[in-house]
Every structure is written in structure tokens, then in C-alpha cells.
Amino acid sequence: MSTREALLPARYHNAVERWRETFIPDFDYLLEQWPQHFPKDPQFKLCAYRECQVCPHIECGQDKGKPKHVRAATMAPEQAHHLFGAIRAQASTEFGSIQQHRLTLARATSEEEQVWVLRMMAEELRHGYQMLHLLVEDDWSAVAEDSADDLVEGILAMQTGSHILGAFNIDFDSFLDNVVFCALIDRVGKYQLTMQKISAYKPMAESMPQMLREEAFHLATGVVPLRRLMVSAAKDEIYVTTTDVQQTINKWLPRGLEMFGDERGGGTNVRYGLKPKKNAEAQSEYVAEVQKLIDDLNMRFIRARLPKLKLAEAEALRRRVIEEGETVQGIAPEDLVRMPHPEFFRRRGVPAFQMVGFAGERFQRFRDYAHHLRQHLPSAYLAGRDFRDYLESLRQVVHGQISAVEASRRMPTLRRVAGSCPCSRAVRWVRDEPLEPSQPQAGEPSQPQTADAVT
């Protein structure tokens, strides 16, 4: 397939560049290191990519077989509303991920892993750019009141604590967060992008192939270091233990599950041809894939600890330790990692604010469940505001003061103290700038994207 490139109108492109200077200050270092670390890959470029020759017909839903929509105006209002919300949320997640990763980037255990995360951050920036391009090149006025300026401004002004999806409102506490986030949360991203690849909105479908290619690297940025950490733990190196890995998985997997949406929903997206699967189906496939990742990590631990074991012997040992709870050849159940129960530590969806334990056990007393969470989550996270706000909401649900639905609406509640920081909402990322001689005046037709498109 061939790919074409497109740029945002100058003032939006420049706004993203200014945002990048603030939140990816090591970007120039990444470009310097690129030939050394990624010699076979083309140099990073900030633009929107559109894959040509995608399927021109709607691939699922009530309009299956009809031509895909190339403009939002030809879509049913509810269909356009759902799509607009998905694009805006996707843009928020891309920029939000960068803000999280930058907190602990300097704590990388090696230069290689640091450069990998930097590349991932740059590509997330491009993904956000891609979503902004979808929003400003079309007329979304039927489903949105904001102007293109205000829409771009609002997305770029979001901070950790104000993003649309909860997983992007939690601070990182260590570089292990960077790694596990890539392995689990970017895996959700892969599922979402794969589903949106068949979107009835052709510009969305055309945007997905390049994003999916880049997402594969993001997964590797998490999985490869996790494998290394499990091997190191098997050799009794003290830097990161399997307990550390387990607790960090426990922190992030519930947020990843919630990114699929309420388990009872998703039918509207399928009906309108925006995705091929309902939420519960996609979430179930994700759980199975994460289980395979966890099995792989355990196998690497076992084979590093007992290198003389054959593959089949190592697999049999893993099953005995995990499924039967036995200690075999010095490997105990606590030496390996496990999949948390899908209802553990949830605050959205069907299991929201139910006191379900790590292994699926149910608690009756708030205090008992709070202590259970303390045993299974990273200590640095327990000391933060996100966990405190969750516990307070849970306490109110348990005592009948608010409903689980009301508690879900409260999350997230992490906030930043306003100030002169360039990421403050007081800053206007989109500025009025002198037009270059080659630029048309606002409102005049130009490229497929229009500077003053109303969203």
C-alpha cells in the first residue's frame, strides 16, 4: 500500500511543536541517537499519514457494503457524535501518555531503554497529531460547538488528571511504570486501533495502518524490558523483583480493562460500522492476550533460574507452581507473576467499586479490602492522591452515601496547582500568527484540511 502525508494548518502544527518543546525536551537527543538505535527505520517525521487503497466499503454494521463516509456531514448525527467523541478521546490519550512517561524517563535503567521510550513518546505525539488532523480537516459542527482553535487548544491544555480516560490520569512513580504501561496500556491501544481500521469513516480507517505499525514498537518497549527484568530477578538481582513487577501489573491492568468501555456497551459502534466488536468481546480477547504475556514472563524466569530444563519440563513446572500452588525445584508461587482477576480494583464498568480481591475473592468490610489493596499495589502509588481519592469514593459507596455510578463519575480527581508553568491552562497553545505569503486567508479553500473548520 502507498501512504500519503498531510500537515495541519500552520498555526495548529506550530501549536503541537510548542507543546512538544515543553513535554519532550529531549526530542533533539532522540533525533541524534536515531541512526545508532534505529538504523533501519526512517527518521521520525511529525505529520499525518493516510494509507491509500483501504477497503472503500463499510465492513460491518447496518450499512455493511455501502461506501465508507469521507465527510462527517454524510453520517447520521448519532454516528458522527460517537465518532467525534472517539477521535477526541484518542487525541487526549496520545498527549496524556507523553506527560506521564516524561515524569520518570530519566530513571531508565539503560540508555537503550531510555531512547526506546523517547521514540515511543515522539510517535505518540504523531498519533495525537493524526487525530487533530482528523478533527480540523472536516466539518464537525453538527456534533460539536467548539471552533477548531478551541478544540485543539482544549486537547493540548489537558494535563494528567484532566484527560478523558482514567489510565492517563495517573502519575508514574518509577521507570517500571513506563515499561508496564507500554506492555499493558499500549496493548489496549493496539486493540482499539485494529478495530478502528475498519471504520465506516474512511479518513479514520486510512489513519490506522501507520499507527498500528508504530504501536507494535510501543508494545516491544514494554515487553522486552519486562522479559529482561524477569531474567534478572531469576538470577537474584535485587534491582527489580517479581513482586515489584506483579504490583505494577496490578496497578495498570484494571485501568487497561476500563479503556474498553462498559462491558455491556459497544453495540452502537458495531451497528454504525465504527468497530467490529462490542466492548466485552474485545476486552475478553485482551485478557487472553495479557495472560499469554504473563505466561511468557514466567517461562523466562523459570528457564533463567533452571537453564537445564527443556521447554516442556519448564512448562509443566510453571503449571504446577501457578495452578497447584506448589514449590518446585526452589521456585515458589510468589516467585512468579499472575493475572489479577478482571474485577480487581475496578472503578468503571460493571465491577466498578465492588470489593473484589486479586484472586477474585470478595470482601464485606471496607477496612479489610483497603488492607488487601495495600498488599497488592506499589507502595509509591499508595502514597499518591489517585489512590486516596479512589479509597474515599469506595468508602462512600460501601456506606451507601453515593452510588457506584456517581463514584465513577468522580474519577479522576487528580489536579495540578495552577501557576506559570507552560503546561498551565492559562497558556494559549494556538496563537494568532502572521500568515505566510503562500498561505490563504482564513476561510479560503486550501489543502484537504481547512484552518477554520468548525468542529
N, C-alpha and C positions, 0 to 999 in steps of 0.2 A: 504493500500500500504506500501511496505517496502522502506526504504531510506538508501542509502549508502553514506559514507563520503569520501572526497578526499582532499588532500592538494596540494598546489602549490609546485613546486620545492623549495628547501630550501632558495635560495637567494631571490626569489620573496616573499616567505612567510615572511622572515625576513624584507624585504623592507616594506611590509604592516605593520608589527609590529612596525617598527621605525616610520612610518607615524602615526600610532595610538598613540604612545607615545607623539608625537608632538601635534596632533589635538584633542585627547581625554585624556587629562591629568588626568581626574577624573575617568578613567576606573577602577582602583583598588577600588575606593569608590563604584562604581556600583556593583562590584562583592561582596563586603562586605554587601551591602544593599539588594542584590538579594533575599536571603531567607526570609527577612522580607516583602518585597514588592511583590514578585512573588513566593510564597511558592509552588505553584502547577506546576510551569513551570521549565523545565530542565535548568540547568545553561548554560549561553552563551558559545559557542564554535566557534572559528574562523576557519572555514573550508568551503568547498563547499559541498552542499548536492545535491544528484541526486535521484529523485524519480523513483523507478523501476515500471515496468508494465504500463507505459504511452502508449497511443494509438500508435501502431507501423506504422500506415499508414497515409499518408498525408490527412488532413481533409478538405482542401478547395483549390481552385485554379485549374490551368490547369492540374496538376498532381494528383488530388484527387484520393485516392485509392491506389496509388503506395507506396512502403515502404519509410519511412522517411529517410533522409540522416543522416548518422552517422559521415561522414567526409565532410569537406568543399570541398575537391577535386572532389567529385561526383556531386556537384551542378553546374548549369550554371554560367558562370562568373558574369553576372549582378545580379543574385540571391545571389551569395556569397558576392558580393560587397555591396548590400543592407543590408544583414545580418551582415556583418563585421561592417558597419557604425552604425547599431543599437546597437550592443554589446558594441562598444567603447563609444557611447553616453550614454548608460545606466551606464557603469562604471563611466564615468565622473560625472553623476548626483548624484550617491551614495556618492562619496567622496566630491563633492561640497556641498551637503546638510549638511554634518558634519561641514564643515568650516563655514557655515552660522549659524548653531544652536549654535556653541560654543561661538559666539560673545555675546549672551545675556542669556546664560544658567544660570549664577549666579543671574539673575534678576527674577527667577521663584518666584511665589507668595507663594509656599509651597514646603516643602521637597519632598512630594509625586510627584508633577508635575515635579520637577527637576529630580528625579530618572526616571520617565517615559521618559523624553526627553533623558536622558543618555542612557537608554536601546534602544530607537529608534536609537540613533547615533551609538551604537555598532552594531545593526542589519543592519544599512545602510553600515557600514564597511564590514560586512559579505556579503552583496549584491554586493558591489564593488569587493570583493574578488572572489565571484562567477563568475562575468563577466570576471575578469582577468584569472580565471581558464579556461573559455571557449576560451579565446584568445591564451593562451600559450600551451594548450594541443593539439591543432590542427595545421595544416599547412595552413596558410592563404596567402602564398606567391603569389598566383595568383591575389590577390586583394590589397596587402599591401607591401610596400617596406621596412618598418621598421623591425628590428630584434625584438625578444621577449623582450630583455633587453631595447631597446629604446622605445618600445610600453608601457611597464609597467612604465618605467621612465617618459615618457611623460604624462601619465594619473596621476601619483602620484604628478607630478610637477605642475599640473594645480592649479590655485588659483581662488578665487572669482574675476570674471572679465575675465577669460580666459576659462571657461567651455563651453561646446558645446551648451547647451541650456540656453536661456536667464534667465529663472526663477532662475537659480543657480548662477547668477552673480550680485545679488542684496543683499546688506548688510541688516542684521536685525537691527532694531532700538530699539526694546523693546521685552519683552517676549511675548507680544501679536502677534508679528511676528512668533515666534516659534509655537504658538498654531494655528493660521490661516493657516500657511504654511502646517502643518500636516493635517489639515482638508480639504484643497483645493488641494495643490500640490501633497501630497501623495495619494490623491484620483485619480489624473491623473495616478500616478504610478500603482495604482490598476488596472485601465483600461488597461494600456499597458501590465502589467504582465499577465492579464487574456487573452488578445488577443494573446500574445506570448506563452501561454500554449499549443496552437495547432500548434506551429511552425513546418514547414517541416524539420527543423534541429533538430534531436532528442535530442542532448545534451542541446539545448535551452529549449525545452519542458520539459525535465527532471528537469531543474533548477527552473522552475516557481512555483510548488506547495508549497515548503517550503517558498519561498519568499513571496507568497501570504498570507500564514498563518501569517508571521511576519508583512506584510503590514497592516493587519487588526488591529493589535495593534497600528501601527503608526497613523491610522485614529482616533482611540479612544483617542490617546494622544492629538489630536486637538479638537475633538468633545466634549469630556467630560468637559474639562476646559471651552470651549465656552458656554456650557449649564450652567455651574456654574456662569460664568460672566453675562449672561443674567438674571439669577435669582437675582444676587446681584444688578444689575442695576435696576431691578424692585422694589427692596427694597430701592432705592435711595442711595445706597452706592456709594461713589464718586471715587473709585479707577479706574474703567474702565466703561465708559458709552457706551450706544448703538451706539453713534456717533463714538467713538473710534473703536468699532468692525466693523461698516459699512465702515469707511475709510480704515481699514486694509484689509477688503474683497476687496474693490475697488483696492487696490494696487496689490493684488496677483491673483485675478481671471483672469484678462487679460493675465497674464503670463501662468496660467494654461491652458487656451484655446489654446494658441500658441504652447503648448507642443504636441498637437495632429498633428501638421504639417499644411501645407496649406490646406484650406478647399476643394480645387479642387483636392487634391492628395490622395495617398494611394492605388490607383488601382494596382500599380506594386506589392506591398506587398501582396495584396489579390491574384493576379494572380500567384505569386510564392509560395503561401501557407504559408507565414510568419505571416500573420494576417488574421482574418476572416472579418474585416470591413474596409471600407475606412475611411479617416480622418473625413469627415463631419458627417458621421453616428455616429462614436464613440464620437465625440465632442458634438453632439446633445443629446446623452444619458447622457453624463456627465453634461450638463447644466440642464437637468431634475432632475438629482440626487442632484445637488447642490441646486436647488430650493426646493427640499424636506427638505434638511438640514436647509435652511433659514426659511422655514415654521415651522419646529420643534423648532428652536431657538425662533421665535416669540411666539409660543404657550407657551413655558416655561416662557417667560416674562409675558404674559397675565395671566397665571394661578398663577404665583407668586404674581402678583400685585392684582389680584382678585380671591383669592383662593376658594371662594364660587361658582364660575361659574362651571357649568357642562361642559363636554368636547364639546358637540355640541354647547353650548352657546359661549364658548371661540372661537371655530372655526368660528362661524358666526360673532363674534366681529372682529376677525382677518381679515376676508374678507372685512368687511365694512371699517376698517381703511386703509388697504392696497389698495384695489381695488377702493373704493369710496372716499378715502381721508378724511373721517370723523374723528372727535374726539369722542370717545365713552367711557363713564364712566371714563373720565380722561385720556385715552390712546390716544395720538395723533399720526399721521403718522410718525413724527420724533422720536418717542419712539421706533419704530420697525426698523428692517433691511430689505433691499430689494436686489433683484438680479440686479446687474448692467447690462445694455444692453450688449449683447455679442460683439458688435463692439466698445464699450467704451475703450479708452486708449490703443488701439492695435498698435503694431509696427511690427507685422509679420502676414502673411496670407492675405486673401482678404481685410480685413478692415484696413490694415496697413497704419498708418499716415493719416487716414481720421479723420476729426474733429467731432466725434460722441460723444454726451454727455451721462451722466449717465443714463438718461431715454430714450435714442435713438434720442434725438433732434440733429439737425445738425447745425454747426456753419460755418459762412462765413469768419469771421475775426480771425486771429491768436490770437490777444490780448484777445478777448472775450473767446476763448477756453482755453487759458492759465489761465485766472481767474476762469473759471469753474473747471478746474482741481485742482486749489488751494483750492477750496471749498470742494472737494470730496476726497482728498488724505491726508494722515497723514502729519502733519507739519514737523516732523523729516525727513521724506522721501523727502519732497520738498527741504530741505536744502542740499541734497546729490548730488553727481556727476551723478548718474544714471539718475535722473530726469532732471538735467540740460542738459545732453547730448541728452536726448530724445527731450526736447523742442528746442534745437538748430537744430537738424535734422528736426523736424517738421516745424520750421520756414523756413528752406531752401526748403522743399518740397512745402510749401504753396506759396512761392515766385518764384517757378519754377527753382530754382538753381540746384536741384537734383531731381531724381525720387524717388517714394516711395520704389521701389526695391533697389535702391542704399542706401537709408536711412536704410532699413532693414539690409543690409549687414554690415553697420557700427556698429550695436548693437551686443554685448555690447562693451562699451569702457572703463569700469572701469578698472583701472590698479593699481598695487602696486609699490611703490618705492623700488627698489632693495636694498638689504643690507645683513647683516649677519644672518637674520632670517632663522631658519632651513627650512622654507617653501619656501625659495628662489629657483629659478631655478638653481642657482649655486650648489645646493646640489645634489649629486647623491644618490638617494634612493636605487638603485640597485648597490650593491658593489660586487667586486670580493672577495670572501671569501674562506679560505681553505676548501677543500672538506673533509667531514667526512669519516672515513674508509668505512662506509656502502654505501656511495654514489657512483654511477657510474661516470666515467669521462664524460665530455661533449660530446654529440653525441651518447653515448651508450644507447641502449634501457633500459627503466626503467619501471615506472608505466605508466598508460594510458597517463599521461601528460609528456611532454619532456621538459627539461630545455632549450634547444636551438632551440625550434621550431621557424621557421621563420614565421612572420605574414605578 
